[in-house]
C-alpha cells in the first residue's frame, strides 16, 4: 500500500494533521507499504521553511518516519501546468475570461441558490465565437482555465463511510489554472498522487467535497484513481470542530509535558478503536491492531484529561534510563543544585522515582514531586490545612508525640509503621488521625504516596525538620501559611 501525508507549510503540525499522518503511517507499516511525505508548498505567500521544519520535527518527535520524501509540490509546478494544458487541449477544460464583476454576481447567485452550481462561467465561454477564446488568450487577455465537469454523478466506495455519491450538477466548474498559469490545489494534488503512485488516500472529512473533483480530474487525465477514505473530524468538548478556543491544537504545544508515545496512543484512539476496552498501548501494538475497518464514522472528542491520564500511564512504564535525563533537565529548570543533591544517591533517587511516577501525569509534575523530597520548605495547601489541621491544639499534640516517638526509630518503612501505629494505640486513636496531619506537615498536601515510604525517602533529618516547622506554624496560629521559600509542588495525582 502506498499512502501519503501532504501537509501545507502555512502553519504548524496541528492535532488533526498529526492524526492523519499517524493513520497513514500505520497503514503503511502494517501492510509493508510505503509512506510518502509531500509538502504542499505552492502557496508561496503563506508557506515558509520555518513551518516546514516545524512539521518535520513534529513528525520525528512522534516517531513517524517516512520512506520517500519530503517531496515538495512546488518542484513539479511545470508538470501540473502541463496537465492543465492537456485537459484544455482534450476538451476537458475551457478558458474563462469572466470579469471581477461577473464573478461577484456568480457568487451572489450561488449564495442565493444555497450553494448549487450555476455554471455561469461555462455559459459565457460557450457564447464565444469559434476560435475567439484562443485569439483572446494569444493577445494576452487575462483568463483562468476551468475544468468542464461532466454530467452524471461521481461515486466511490469510501474506506470509512462506505458508498458515496455526489451529483455532478452540484459541482461548479473548478478553476485548475490561474491567470498566471499556476495550478490550483485539486489539479496539483491529482498530478502528485499519480506521480507518486499513491493508491490509498486517507484524510479528514473536511476533504470530502474535494474527492469527487479529484476523481473526475484523474479520470480525465487518464490517471489511476486511488482508493479514498475520510476520517471524521476531531471535536472539542462542545461538539464543535477542534480549534484554538479549545486549547492547544499545535502538536508542538504538548512536547514539554506529554511523552511522544502517549501522544501517539492518544491520537490513535481519536477515531479508531482496537476492538476491545484496551486503551494503553505502545506503538508496536497499535501497528499490529490497526485496521481501516475499525476507523470510526463519528467525530471523536479531544479530551485533555484522557491525554494526561495516558501520559501518566506511559510515564509509569518508561525505562528509567530514558526517564532520568528528561526529569533531570526539568529539575534543573525548577531549582538550582538539584543535580548535586541526587548524584551521589543513585539508588535512593531511582527508588524515589519508582514510587512517585506511578502517580505523576507529566514529567513536570514528577519533577515538582521530587523537589518535595529535597531540602527546602514546602508550601501548605490551604485545603489540606483546613481539612487536617483544623483542631490545631490536637494536631500539635500528635506531632509532638510523633517527633518524640521517631527520634530514635530505625528509619525504614516497616519500623516506622510499627512505631506510628504503636503511638496511635497509646493515644487511643486510629492511625489515620496521626497520618493525615503528618502528611500535611511533611509534604504540604492532603494526598501523597504511603506515609511510611514518604518518611523513608525524606530521611530522618528532613522529616523531623518538617515536623518541627509544622509545630512552629501551628503555634504561630497561621491560618494559611505560604512561605516564600520553595514553591508549592503540584499534587502528583488526585
N, C-alpha and C positions, 0 to 999 in steps of 0.2 A: 504494500500500500504506500503510495506517495502522497503525503499531505504537506500542508504549508501553514505557516503563521506569517501574516503580512501586516505588521503594524505601520502606522503612519507616524513619522518623527515630528509631529506637530504638538506633541505632548508626551508626558512620561508614560511608563507602563502602568496602566490602571488595572484595578482588580479584575474587571471583565476581560480585558485583553490577556491578562496572565492566565485566567482560567481557560480561555480559548487556546492559548499556546500549550497549556498543560494537557488538555484533552487531545489535541492533535499529536503531541509528543507521545502520549500514552498509546494512541493507536499505532503509531509508527514502531514503538518499542515492542509492543505486544505482537505485531504482525511480522516483525523482522523487516519492516519497511524503511522508508526514508523520510526524514523530517527536514523540510526546506524552509529556511528563513529568508523572507523577502522584505526589504524595507521600501515601502511605497512613498517615495520622497519627491513625487512630481509636483507637489505644491511647494514650489521653491520659496515663496514668500514666507511661509509659516514653518517650513522644515528647518532643522538645524542639526549640526554634528553633535552638539551637546545632548539634544534629545535622543538622537540615535545611540549615543554612548550610554545614556541612562537606561534605555530599553535593553540593550545588550547586557549591561551589568545586572539589571533586574532578572533577566532570564538566567544568567550564570549563577546568581545568588540562589535562585530556586532549584538549581541543578538541571535546568532544561538546556541540553546541548543540541546542536543542530548538525546535520550530516552534510548539507550543502548550503552555501551562503556565508555571510549575508549577501544576497543579490540585491542590487539597487535598481529600482524601477526606472530611475532617470537614465540609466545606461542604455535602455532599449527604446527610448522615445522615437527614434527613427523608424524602428520596426513597427511600433504602434501606429505611427502616421501612415506608413506604407499600407498597413492593414485597412485603415480607414479609406485610403485611396482605392484599394481593391474592391471594397464594398460599394464605393461610388461608381467605379467602372462596371461593376457587375449588376447594377440596377438595384442594389440593396440599400442605397442611400441617395440623398439628394442635397443640393445646395440650398441654403435658406438665407435670403437677403433681407429678412424682416428688419424693420427699423425698431429702435427702442420703444417708440410709441405703440407700434403694433404689438410688440411683445408684452408691454404693460397691459394692453387691452386683453390679450390672450390670458394673462394671469388672472385678471379680474373675472373673465368668463369662467375659467376653471374653478375659481373660488365660488362663483355663483352656482355652478353645477356640482358642488360638493366634491370637487376633485376629479370628475370624469374628464377623460381626454377629449379635447376639442379638435385636434388635427388641423388647426387653423393654418399653421405654417405649411403643412402639406398642401392645403388647398391653394395657398398663394403660389407655391412652387409649381403646381400643376397648371396654374393660369398663365405661366410664362410661355412665350412662343418657342417653338423648337429651336434649340441652339442658343437661346437668349442667355441661359444660366452660364454656359461656357464662355460666351463673349464677355459677360459682365465680370466673370472671375478673371479672365485673361487681362481685362482692363484694370484689374487691381481693386475692384469694389469689395469692401469687407463683407464677409459672409461666414456662416458656420456650415458644417456638414451634419445632417441628421440621418439617423438610421430609419429606414422605412419599415415600421412594424407591420408584419403580415396579418392577414385576417385569421380568425380561428382562436385557438386557445393554446396555452403553454402548460404542460403537465409534467410532473416528475414525482418519483417516489422518494419522499424525504426520509432520511435515515432516522430522524427523530419523530416527526409528526405524521409520517405515512403519506398517503396520496395527497398531492397538492395540485391545484388547478387555478390558473389566472386567465381571465378573458383578455385577449389581446386588445380589444377595443378600449379597455380601461388603461392601457399603457400609451402614453403620448410618445410621439417620435422623438427619441432622445438624441441630444447632441453628442456626436462621437469625436468631432474635430472642431476646436475653437477657431475663432477668426485668425489667430496667429499660427494655425496648423498644429497646435499642441493637442494631444489626445486627452479625452476625459477619462474619469475613473473606470467606468464599466468596460470601455474598449481596452484600456491598458491591462486591466485585471484578466480579461479573457485571453489576451495575447500572452501574458506572462504565465498564466496557468497552463496553457497549451505548450509553451516553450519548455517549461519545467516538467511537463508530463504529469501534472497533478491529476490524480484520479479520484480523490476524495476531498471535498471542501466542507469542512466543519467549522461553523462560525455562529455568531449570535443571531437571535431573532430579528434584530434591527436590520439585518441584510436580506430579509425575506423578499422585500419588494424589488431588490436588485437581481434576484435569481432568475426570474423569467426573462429579464432583459439580457442577462449574460448567456442564458441558454440559447436565445434567439440569435445573438451575435455569434456564438460559437458555431451554430449550425450554418449560418450564412457564410462564415469564413471557412467552413469545411473542417473545423477542429473537432476532436472527440469531446463529448460533453461529460464532464466529471460527475460523480455522484455528489449530491448535496445533503447536508444535514444542518439543522438550525436549532441551537440550544437556547432555551428560554432565558430571558434577561435576569440579572441579579437585582433584587429589590431591597429597599430599605425596610425598616420595621413598620413603616406606614403603608407598605404595599406599593409604593411608587418606585420608579426606576432609581437605582442607586446613584447618588450624586454627592457633591461636597457637603450638602446640608446634613447628610447622614454621618459625616466623619470623613476620615482619610480614605480616598479612593485610589491614591497612588501607592503602588506596592512599596516604593522606597520609604514611605512614611511608617512602615511596620518593621523595617530592618533593625531598628535599635532594640526593640523589645520582643520581637517574635522570631523564633527559630525557623530557618527555611523549611525544615521537614514538617513543622507544624503548619506553616502556611500552605504547603503543597497538600497536606492531608485535608486542611480546611477547604481549599479551592476544589479539590476533587469531590468533596461532598456537596458542593454548591451546584446541584443539578445532576448528580449521579448517585446511584445507590449501589452498594456492594451486594445487595440481595439478602442481607440479614441485618441484625442490630449492631454490628461491629462499626466502631467509629474511629478508634485509634489504630492507624496503620502506617507502616513505613512505606517507602517508595516502591520497593520490590514487590510488596504485597499488592499495592494499588495497581501496578503494572499487570500482575497476574490476574487480578479480578476484573479489571476494567473491560467494558464492552459497550458498543453502541446501543445495544438493546436495553441497557439499564440507565441510559440517559433519560432524565425526567422531562415530561412535557410541560410541567408547571414551573413558574418562576420560583427561584429559591431566595430566601431572605438572608441577608448578610447579618449574622448575629455576632457582634463583637465579644459577647460573653462566652459564646461557644469557642471562638478563636482563642480567647485567653485560657479556657479550660484545656483545649487541645495542646496549647503551648506548654501548659503545666505538665501534662502527661508526657509529652516528648522530652521535656526538661528532666523529668524524673527517670527517664530511660537512657538519657545521653551518657556516653562514656565519659568518665571523669577527666581523662586525659584531654578530651576536646572541650569539656566544660570549663576547666580551670583557667585557661587563657582568656576566655570570654569574660568570666567572672572577675578575674584579676584586673582586667582593663577597666571594668565598670567600677570596681572598688577604688582604683586609683583616681577616678574622676570624682568620687564621692568624698574621699578622705585621704589625707597625706599620711605616709608612714605605714600604710596597711601591709605592704609587701614585707617590710622588716618585721612586722608583728606576727606574720604567719610563716615566713620562710624557714624558720628553724623548728616548726611544729607541723611537719608534713602529715604525720599520722593523725594528729588531732584535727587538722584542717580538713582532711578528706572525710573523717568521721562526722565532722560538723556538717559538711556539705551533704553527705548521705542523709543525715537527719532532716535538714532544712529543705532540701529540694523536693521532697515528696509533697510539700505544701505550697511551694512557690509557683506562681504562674508566669513569671518572667525573670530574665537574668537580673533586671534592675531590682525587682522585689527580693530576689535571693541575695543580692549584694547588700541591700539595706538590712535584711535579716541577719547576715553575717556580722555587720557592724555592731549589732547588739551584744555580741559575744567578745568584743574587744574593749579595752579600757576606754572609758568615756561615760558621761552622764546620759541617761535616757530621758525622753520627754514622756510624761504620763498621759495616756489617752483620757480625756475628760469623761467619756462614757465609762471607761474601766474604773476610774476613781469613784464616780457616782455609784456604780453598782457594787463594788467590792471593798471600798474604804468608807462607806457611809457611817458605820459605827466606829469612829476614829479611836476612841479610847480602847475598845476591844481589840481592834487591829493592832494598836501599839502593844498591847499585852501579848498578843500572839507572836508578833515579830520579835519582841524582846525575848520571849521564851525560845523561839526558834533559833535566834542568834546564840543563845547560851547552850542549847542542846547540840548544835552543829559545830561548835567551836573546836571540839576535839574529835569529831567524827571522821572515819575513813572516807575519803572523797571519791566514792564510786557509787553508781546508781543504786545498787542493792542496799548497802549500808545506810545510805541517805534515806531511802524509802523506809527502812526499818525504824530509823531514828524519828522521822516525822510522824509516822503512824503511832509510834510509842508515845510521842508527845501529845498527839490528839487524844489517845486513851487517858493519859494523865490529866488532861484538861477537861475531859468528859465531853468532847465534841467530835463530830465527824471529821475525817481527814480533809474533806473539801473546804471546811471552814478555815483551815490553815492554808490550803494550797492556793485558793483564789486570790486572797490578799498578797500572798507571797509572790505569785506570778506577776502581779502589777508592780510590786517592788523591784523584781528582777528585770522585767522586760518593758514595763510601762504599758503593757497590753492586757486585754482580757482573754486573748487566745494565744496559745503557743504550743510547741511540742510538749511531750510529757515533762512534768516539772522536775523529775529527778534527772532526766537527760539534760534539761536546761541547766540545772545546778552543776552537773558534771562538766559540761562544756564551758560554762562560765569560769569554773575553778573556784577554789576556796576563797582566795583573797577578794576577787571581784564580786563574788556572790555576797560575802559578808559586808563589803563596802557598800553595795547597793541596798542591802537591808538597813545599814546604818543611815544612809542618806534618806531612805524612806521614813525612818523614825524621826529624823530631823524635820522632814517636810510635814509630817503629821503633827509634830509638836508645835511647829510654827503656825499650824492652822491654815495652811494654804489650800484654798478650795480647788484651784485648777492650776497646779504648778506647771510651768512650761519653761524650762531652763534655756538659756541662750547658748548652751554648750553644744552637744552634738544633736543634730536634727532628729526628730521623731522618725523612727523606722516605720515604713508602711507595713500594715499587717500582712503576714505571709499568706494567709488564706482565711476564709470565714467558714 
